[in-house]
């Protein structure tokens, strides 16, 4: 390839159309996508953190493979070949999806690599810079990357939830004295042979007149969709080099250097209404049951909670129920002192991971209400979870799991059959790096069931401790005397000291 070569939609773009998957990605494909995945899908015994991310990952191409199509097309253009396929991309046949199964699989893999830890960290960098919806910044970054040969992909959407969020290739730029900027786009939704007029007209251009004043139309008539930044959209650039190569996923046990925390909430109508810290910084400007507009996000740098982003769901239509709300939070271990979450819904599941730890909270009740959940010192040996509900009684189960230093063993405490009553705060502390669990309630007795589990040398051992109860004014502590067999359990009490 000559240094003056430019991506040509007529030969370097695919001649088949973007497609959605009708079934979940397989575990084998998951292993080809990320580094260090457990060989077998023996969940949750062998690899609980791999399995937790797989539950999110497996649906990531349900509504489209635009990211994978864009990445592989760029790799063929730059290198002349990649993953066993050669340039030009137009050589490969297909209508909706490729005819070849191996090419179909390769695009699936690259679609999911946007989800890698590197891709997430780039997303958080863009969020912290305030550039998630800044087409001028995206344009300048595209110019820079085209000049460097680190070809970019461009993520666009026109609302918060990622409805019809889309990935395309910006392959050429122009600027005019009026200030208008143009990016020429190759679009997986517009195969060149089926829509040649798209690429010989202004239809293939993103027109930029300001950071949020941008428009682009994607798809073929009559299903064409116009994206714009004026109604809470986004437009940001991702360097190909960040997400093309195989890397770790964000829930991997060794993702502790930057303390990349994942929070995923799922369930019919379930949503996170607010995320804040004790200093008053917050993710959303106001607290409502469900946030539907990107304009709800706090943008004031003095008030905004830094290092947090809400991940887009690609290709979902406005009336389609999303898989859930997915957030990533970055910070140094020990400095993430406390996060306060308000969660609304009738029935929901929350999965939170950081470093080598996983917390799963399942909540249900007869009516819709809000709950306050607080994670204190996440990832540290003295982490705790505090929970209270603002509505009627909530039936709650909590699982707290920590993997060993090599990720091949784990310990967990499973709390079941306990009720959180209105305005009664229940605190669950893991002490001594999983050496025991403490449960307390300031004002009222709380009954619960406890099971302890350990995975070691390929075997799971369990100990059903039975039904226990907290006493107001005291902390109930339960710890194993012998983790090898879980045969002996110690139960102690101490005076309650609230902060």
C-alpha positions as CSV (number, residue, x, y, z in Angstrom):
1,X,0.0,0.0,0.0
2,X,1.3,3.4,-0.9
3,X,1.4,6.2,1.7
4,X,-1.0,8.2,-0.5
5,X,-3.6,5.4,-0.7
6,X,-7.0,6.3,0.6
7,X,-9.7,3.9,1.7
8,X,-12.0,3.3,-1.3
9,X,-15.6,2.2,-0.5
10,X,-15.9,0.6,-3.9
11,X,-13.2,-2.0,-3.2
12,X,-12.2,-1.7,0.5
13,X,-15.7,-1.9,1.9
14,X,-17.7,-5.1,2.3
15,X,-20.4,-5.9,-0.3
16,X,-22.7,-7.5,2.2
17,X,-24.9,-5.6,4.7
18,X,-24.6,-5.3,8.5
19,X,-26.6,-8.0,10.3
20,X,-27.8,-9.0,13.7
21,X,-27.2,-12.3,15.4
22,X,-30.2,-14.6,16.1
23,X,-28.4,-16.6,18.7
24,X,-25.9,-15.9,21.5
25,X,-22.1,-16.0,20.9
26,X,-20.5,-19.3,21.9
27,X,-17.9,-19.7,24.6
28,X,-15.3,-20.8,22.0
29,X,-15.8,-17.5,20.2
30,X,-15.5,-15.7,23.6
31,X,-12.1,-17.3,24.1
32,X,-11.0,-16.2,20.7
33,X,-12.1,-12.6,21.5
34,X,-10.2,-12.0,24.8
35,X,-7.0,-13.2,26.5
36,X,-7.0,-15.6,29.4
37,X,-10.5,-17.0,29.2
38,X,-11.2,-20.3,31.0
39,X,-11.1,-23.3,28.6
40,X,-14.6,-24.5,29.5
41,X,-17.9,-22.8,30.3
42,X,-18.2,-24.4,33.7
43,X,-20.0,-21.5,35.4
44,X,-19.8,-20.5,38.1
45,X,-17.3,-23.0,39.5
46,X,-14.1,-22.6,37.4
47,X,-14.2,-19.0,36.3
48,X,-16.9,-16.8,37.9
49,X,-15.6,-13.5,36.6
50,X,-15.3,-14.8,33.0
51,X,-18.8,-16.2,33.3
52,X,-20.2,-12.9,34.6
53,X,-18.8,-10.9,31.7
54,X,-19.9,-13.6,29.2
55,X,-23.5,-13.0,30.3
56,X,-23.1,-9.4,29.0
57,X,-20.8,-10.2,26.1
58,X,-22.8,-12.9,24.4
59,X,-25.6,-10.5,23.2
60,X,-23.3,-7.8,21.9
61,X,-24.0,-8.5,18.2
62,X,-27.7,-9.1,18.6
63,X,-28.6,-6.0,16.7
64,X,-25.6,-5.6,14.4
65,X,-21.9,-6.3,13.6
66,X,-21.0,-2.7,12.4
67,X,-18.0,-2.5,14.7
68,X,-16.5,-5.9,13.6
69,X,-17.2,-5.1,9.9
70,X,-15.4,-1.7,10.3
71,X,-12.4,-3.1,12.1
72,X,-11.8,-6.0,9.8
73,X,-12.2,-3.8,6.7
74,X,-9.6,-1.4,8.0
75,X,-7.2,-4.2,8.9
76,X,-7.4,-5.6,5.4
77,X,-6.8,-2.1,4.0
78,X,-3.8,-1.4,6.2
79,X,-2.1,-4.7,6.3
80,X,-3.3,-6.4,3.1
81,X,-4.6,-9.2,5.2
82,X,-5.8,-10.1,8.7
83,X,-7.1,-13.2,10.5
84,X,-6.7,-15.3,7.3
85,X,-8.5,-12.9,4.9
86,X,-7.0,-10.7,2.2
87,X,-7.5,-7.3,0.7
88,X,-9.7,-6.1,-1.0
89,X,-12.8,-6.7,1.1
90,X,-15.0,-6.5,-2.0
91,X,-13.7,-9.9,-3.0
92,X,-15.9,-11.6,-0.4
93,X,-19.5,-12.2,-1.3
94,X,-22.7,-12.0,0.6
95,X,-26.0,-10.1,0.8
96,X,-27.0,-9.8,4.5
97,X,-23.9,-11.1,6.3
98,X,-21.0,-12.9,4.5
99,X,-21.4,-16.2,2.7
100,X,-18.4,-17.7,4.4
101,X,-18.8,-19.0,8.0
102,X,-15.2,-18.3,8.9
103,X,-15.5,-14.6,7.9
104,X,-18.8,-14.4,9.8
105,X,-17.0,-15.6,12.9
106,X,-14.0,-13.3,12.4
107,X,-16.3,-10.2,12.2
108,X,-18.2,-11.5,15.4
109,X,-14.9,-11.6,17.2
110,X,-13.9,-8.0,16.2
111,X,-17.4,-6.8,17.0
112,X,-16.9,-7.9,20.6
113,X,-13.3,-6.5,20.9
114,X,-14.8,-3.0,21.2
115,X,-15.8,-4.3,24.7
116,X,-12.1,-5.0,25.7
117,X,-10.5,-3.3,28.7
118,X,-8.6,-1.0,26.3
119,X,-11.8,0.0,24.5
120,X,-13.5,0.7,27.8
121,X,-10.6,2.8,29.1
122,X,-10.6,4.9,25.8
123,X,-14.4,5.4,26.3
124,X,-13.8,6.7,29.9
125,X,-11.0,9.0,28.6
126,X,-13.4,10.5,26.1
127,X,-16.1,10.9,28.9
128,X,-13.7,12.6,31.3
129,X,-12.5,15.0,28.6
130,X,-16.2,16.0,27.9
131,X,-15.8,14.9,24.3
132,X,-18.4,12.1,24.1
133,X,-20.5,14.3,21.9
134,X,-17.9,16.6,20.3
135,X,-17.8,16.1,16.6
136,X,-15.1,18.8,16.2
137,X,-12.8,16.9,18.6
138,X,-13.6,13.7,16.8
139,X,-12.8,15.3,13.4
140,X,-9.4,16.5,14.7
141,X,-8.6,13.1,16.1
142,X,-9.6,11.4,12.8
143,X,-7.3,13.8,10.9
144,X,-4.5,12.9,13.3
145,X,-5.0,9.1,13.1
146,X,-5.3,9.1,9.3
147,X,-2.0,10.9,9.1
148,X,-0.4,8.4,11.5
149,X,-1.8,5.3,9.7
150,X,-3.6,4.2,12.9
151,X,-6.9,4.3,11.1
152,X,-10.0,5.3,13.2
153,X,-13.5,4.0,13.6
154,X,-16.2,6.4,14.6
155,X,-19.0,5.7,17.1
156,X,-22.2,7.7,16.6
157,X,-25.7,7.8,18.3
158,X,-28.5,10.2,18.8
159,X,-29.5,9.5,22.4
160,X,-28.3,8.3,25.8
161,X,-29.4,4.7,25.6
162,X,-27.5,3.9,22.5
163,X,-30.6,3.2,20.5
164,X,-29.3,2.5,17.0
165,X,-25.8,3.4,18.1
166,X,-23.6,2.7,15.1
167,X,-19.9,2.3,14.1
168,X,-18.5,3.5,10.8
169,X,-15.2,4.3,9.1
170,X,-14.3,8.0,8.5
171,X,-11.8,7.7,5.6
172,X,-11.3,11.3,4.4
173,X,-11.7,14.8,5.8
174,X,-12.3,18.3,4.4
175,X,-12.4,21.7,6.0
176,X,-13.9,25.0,4.6
177,X,-13.3,28.6,5.3
178,X,-16.8,28.9,6.7
179,X,-15.8,26.5,9.5
180,X,-17.8,23.6,8.2
181,X,-16.0,20.3,8.4
182,X,-16.7,17.2,6.4
183,X,-15.9,13.5,7.2
184,X,-16.4,11.0,4.4
185,X,-18.0,7.8,5.8
186,X,-17.9,4.2,4.8
187,X,-21.0,2.6,6.4
188,X,-21.7,-1.1,7.1
189,X,-25.4,-0.3,6.5
190,X,-24.7,0.9,3.0
191,X,-23.0,-1.8,0.9
192,X,-21.4,-0.1,-2.1
193,X,-22.7,-2.4,-4.8
194,X,-26.3,-2.2,-3.5
195,X,-26.2,1.6,-2.9
196,X,-23.6,3.2,-5.2
197,X,-25.5,6.5,-5.2
198,X,-24.8,6.8,-1.5
199,X,-21.0,7.1,-2.1
200,X,-21.3,9.4,-5.2
201,X,-23.3,12.0,-3.4
202,X,-23.2,14.1,-0.2
203,X,-25.1,11.2,1.5
204,X,-21.8,9.7,2.6
205,X,-20.7,12.8,4.4
206,X,-20.9,13.8,8.0
207,X,-21.4,17.5,8.1
208,X,-20.0,19.3,11.1
209,X,-20.7,22.9,12.0
210,X,-20.0,22.7,15.7
211,X,-19.2,20.3,18.5
212,X,-22.9,19.2,18.8
213,X,-24.0,20.5,15.4
214,X,-23.4,17.5,13.2
215,X,-25.6,15.3,11.0
216,X,-25.2,12.0,9.1
217,X,-27.7,9.7,7.5
218,X,-27.2,5.9,7.6
219,X,-29.0,3.0,5.9
220,X,-30.8,2.5,2.6
221,X,-34.2,4.0,1.7
222,X,-36.8,3.5,3.1
223,X,-35.0,2.6,6.4
224,X,-32.6,5.5,6.4
225,X,-31.8,7.0,9.8
226,X,-30.4,10.5,10.3
227,X,-28.1,10.9,13.3
228,X,-27.4,14.3,14.8
229,X,-25.7,15.7,17.9
230,X,-28.2,18.4,18.8
231,X,-30.6,16.1,20.7
232,X,-28.2,14.5,23.2
233,X,-26.3,12.2,20.8
234,X,-22.6,11.3,20.8
235,X,-19.8,11.2,18.3
236,X,-16.3,10.0,19.3
237,X,-13.3,8.4,17.7
238,X,-11.6,5.1,18.5
239,X,-8.1,4.3,17.2
240,X,-8.0,0.9,15.4
241,X,-4.9,-0.1,17.4
242,X,-6.8,0.0,20.7
243,X,-9.4,-2.6,19.9
244,X,-8.1,-4.7,17.0
245,X,-5.8,-6.9,19.0
246,X,-6.7,-9.6,21.5
247,X,-6.8,-8.2,25.1
248,X,-8.3,-8.8,28.5
249,X,-12.0,-8.1,29.2
250,X,-12.9,-5.5,31.8
251,X,-14.0,-8.1,34.5
252,X,-10.7,-10.0,34.3
253,X,-9.3,-10.8,37.8
254,X,-6.0,-8.9,37.0
255,X,-7.7,-5.7,35.9
256,X,-6.7,-4.0,39.2
257,X,-4.1,-1.4,38.3
258,X,-6.7,1.2,37.2
259,X,-9.4,-0.5,39.4
260,X,-11.8,-0.8,36.5
261,X,-15.2,-1.4,38.1
262,X,-18.2,-2.8,36.2
263,X,-21.8,-2.3,37.3
264,X,-24.6,-4.0,35.3
265,X,-28.3,-3.7,36.2
266,X,-30.9,-5.8,34.4
267,X,-34.6,-6.6,34.8
268,X,-37.8,-5.3,33.3
269,X,-38.0,-1.6,33.9
270,X,-34.9,-1.6,36.2
271,X,-32.7,1.4,36.1
272,X,-30.0,3.3,38.0
273,X,-31.5,6.7,39.0
274,X,-28.3,8.2,40.3
275,X,-24.6,7.5,41.1
276,X,-22.7,9.8,43.4
277,X,-19.9,10.0,46.0
278,X,-19.8,11.5,49.5
279,X,-18.4,14.8,48.2
280,X,-21.5,15.5,46.2
281,X,-20.2,14.6,42.8
282,X,-22.8,12.9,40.7
283,X,-23.3,11.2,37.3
284,X,-26.8,12.5,36.5
285,X,-27.9,16.1,37.0
286,X,-31.1,15.0,38.8
287,X,-32.6,11.8,40.1
288,X,-35.5,10.3,38.2
289,X,-36.6,6.7,37.9
290,X,-35.2,6.2,34.5
291,X,-32.9,8.4,32.4
292,X,-33.8,8.6,28.8
293,X,-31.8,11.5,27.5
294,X,-28.1,12.2,27.4
295,X,-28.9,15.7,28.6
296,X,-29.6,14.1,32.0
297,X,-25.8,13.6,32.5
298,X,-24.1,16.1,34.7
299,X,-21.6,18.0,32.5
300,X,-20.4,20.7,35.0
301,X,-16.7,19.7,35.7
302,X,-17.1,20.9,39.3
303,X,-20.2,18.7,40.0
304,X,-19.6,15.7,37.6
305,X,-18.5,12.3,39.0
306,X,-15.2,11.6,37.1
307,X,-14.1,8.3,35.6
308,X,-17.5,7.0,34.9
309,X,-19.3,6.2,31.6
310,X,-22.5,4.5,30.6
311,X,-21.8,2.0,27.8
312,X,-23.9,2.1,24.6
313,X,-25.9,-0.7,23.2
314,X,-25.5,-0.9,19.5
315,X,-28.4,-1.2,17.1
316,X,-31.4,-1.4,19.5
317,X,-34.5,0.4,18.3
318,X,-36.2,2.9,20.5
319,X,-39.0,0.6,21.5
320,X,-36.8,-2.4,22.2
321,X,-36.1,-3.4,25.8
322,X,-32.3,-3.0,26.3
323,X,-30.3,-5.8,27.9
324,X,-29.7,-3.6,30.9
325,X,-27.8,-0.6,32.0
326,X,-24.0,-1.0,31.9
327,X,-21.6,1.4,33.7
328,X,-17.8,1.4,33.9
329,X,-16.0,3.3,36.7
330,X,-12.3,3.8,36.9
331,X,-10.1,4.8,39.8
332,X,-7.1,3.7,41.9
333,X,-7.7,1.0,44.5
334,X,-8.1,2.5,47.9
335,X,-9.2,5.9,46.6
336,X,-12.6,4.7,45.5
337,X,-13.9,5.2,49.0
338,X,-17.6,5.1,48.5
339,X,-20.1,5.0,45.7
340,X,-23.8,5.7,46.3
341,X,-26.3,4.2,43.9
342,X,-30.0,4.7,43.7
343,X,-31.7,1.8,41.8
344,X,-35.4,1.7,40.8
345,X,-37.6,-1.2,39.8
346,X,-39.8,-4.0,40.9
347,X,-37.4,-6.9,40.3
348,X,-33.7,-6.5,39.3
349,X,-30.3,-8.0,39.3
350,X,-27.1,-6.0,39.9
351,X,-23.7,-7.4,39.2
352,X,-20.7,-5.4,40.4
353,X,-17.1,-6.4,39.8
354,X,-13.7,-4.9,40.6
355,X,-10.2,-6.5,40.5
356,X,-10.8,-10.1,41.7
357,X,-14.1,-9.6,43.4
358,X,-17.7,-10.0,42.3
359,X,-20.9,-9.0,44.1
360,X,-24.4,-10.1,42.9
361,X,-27.5,-8.6,44.4
362,X,-31.0,-9.8,43.4
363,X,-34.0,-7.8,44.6
364,X,-37.7,-8.3,44.2
365,X,-40.9,-7.0,45.7
366,X,-44.6,-6.6,44.8
367,X,-44.3,-2.9,43.9
368,X,-42.0,-0.5,42.2
369,X,-39.7,1.5,44.5
370,X,-36.2,2.8,44.8
371,X,-33.3,1.3,46.8
372,X,-30.1,3.0,48.0
373,X,-27.0,0.7,47.6
374,X,-23.6,1.9,48.8
375,X,-20.3,0.3,48.0
376,X,-17.6,1.4,50.5
377,X,-13.9,0.8,49.8
378,X,-14.6,-1.5,46.9
379,X,-11.8,-3.9,46.1
380,X,-10.2,-3.5,49.5
381,X,-10.0,-6.1,52.3
382,X,-12.6,-4.2,54.4
383,X,-15.1,-3.5,51.7
384,X,-18.8,-3.3,52.6
385,X,-22.3,-3.0,51.1
386,X,-25.0,-1.0,52.7
387,X,-28.6,-1.2,51.5
388,X,-31.9,0.4,52.4
389,X,-35.2,0.7,50.5
390,X,-37.4,3.8,50.1
391,X,-40.5,1.7,49.4
392,X,-42.1,-1.5,50.7
393,X,-40.2,-4.5,52.0
394,X,-37.7,-5.9,49.5
395,X,-36.7,-9.6,49.4
396,X,-32.9,-9.6,48.8
397,X,-30.2,-12.1,48.1
398,X,-26.5,-11.2,48.0
399,X,-23.5,-13.1,46.8
400,X,-20.0,-11.8,47.5
401,X,-17.1,-13.7,45.9
402,X,-13.3,-13.2,45.8
403,X,-10.9,-15.1,43.6
404,X,-7.4,-16.2,44.7
405,X,-4.2,-14.6,43.4
406,X,-4.1,-16.9,40.4
407,X,-7.8,-16.7,39.7
408,X,-8.1,-20.5,40.0
409,X,-9.8,-20.6,43.4
410,X,-12.4,-18.5,45.1
411,X,-14.4,-18.0,48.3
412,X,-17.9,-16.8,48.6
413,X,-20.6,-15.8,51.1
414,X,-24.2,-16.2,49.9
415,X,-26.9,-14.4,51.9
416,X,-30.5,-15.4,51.2
417,X,-34.0,-15.1,52.6
418,X,-33.6,-11.7,54.2
419,X,-35.9,-8.7,53.9
420,X,-34.8,-5.1,53.7
421,X,-37.5,-2.9,55.3
422,X,-38.3,0.7,54.5
423,X,-35.6,3.1,55.9
424,X,-33.8,0.3,57.8
425,X,-30.2,0.2,56.8
426,X,-28.6,-3.2,56.5
427,X,-24.7,-3.4,56.3
428,X,-22.7,-6.4,55.0
429,X,-19.0,-6.2,55.5
430,X,-16.3,-8.6,54.1
431,X,-13.5,-8.6,56.6
432,X,-9.9,-9.7,56.4
433,X,-9.9,-10.2,52.7
434,X,-12.8,-12.7,52.8
435,X,-11.8,-14.1,56.2
436,X,-15.4,-13.6,57.3
437,X,-18.6,-11.6,56.9
438,X,-20.3,-9.2,59.2
439,X,-24.0,-8.3,59.0
440,X,-25.7,-5.6,61.0
441,X,-28.8,-3.4,61.2
442,X,-28.9,-0.3,63.2
443,X,-32.6,-0.3,64.2
444,X,-34.1,-3.7,63.8
445,X,-33.5,-7.4,63.9
446,X,-32.8,-8.9,60.5
447,X,-33.1,-12.7,59.8
448,X,-31.2,-14.3,56.9
449,X,-29.8,-17.6,55.7
450,X,-26.1,-18.0,55.0
451,X,-24.2,-20.4,52.9
452,X,-20.4,-20.4,52.5
453,X,-18.6,-21.9,49.5
454,X,-15.1,-22.5,48.5
455,X,-13.6,-23.6,45.1
456,X,-10.1,-25.2,45.3
457,X,-8.3,-27.9,43.4
458,X,-11.2,-28.3,41.0
459,X,-13.8,-29.0,43.7
460,X,-16.5,-26.9,45.4
461,X,-17.1,-27.4,49.1
462,X,-20.2,-25.9,50.7
463,X,-21.4,-25.2,54.2
464,X,-25.0,-24.3,54.9
465,X,-24.7,-22.2,58.1
466,X,-28.5,-22.0,58.4
467,X,-30.7,-19.2,59.6
468,X,-29.1,-16.4,61.6
469,X,-30.3,-13.1,63.0
470,X,-28.8,-9.7,63.8
471,X,-29.6,-7.9,67.0
472,X,-30.0,-4.1,67.0
473,X,-26.9,-2.6,68.4
474,X,-24.6,-5.5,67.6
475,X,-22.6,-6.8,64.6
476,X,-23.0,-10.5,63.8
477,X,-19.7,-11.9,62.4
478,X,-19.4,-15.3,60.8
479,X,-16.1,-16.8,59.7
480,X,-14.8,-20.2,58.7
481,X,-12.3,-21.8,61.1
482,X,-11.0,-24.1,58.4
483,X,-11.4,-23.0,54.7
484,X,-10.2,-26.4,53.5
485,X,-13.3,-28.2,54.6
486,X,-15.6,-25.4,55.8
487,X,-16.4,-27.9,58.6
488,X,-16.0,-25.4,61.5
489,X,-17.8,-22.1,61.6
490,X,-17.3,-19.3,64.2
491,X,-20.1,-16.9,65.1
492,X,-19.2,-13.8,67.1
493,X,-20.9,-10.6,68.1
494,X,-19.5,-7.1,68.9
495,X,-20.9,-3.7,69.7
496,X,-22.2,-1.8,66.7
497,X,-20.3,1.4,65.8
498,X,-21.8,3.4,63.0
499,X,-19.9,6.1,61.2
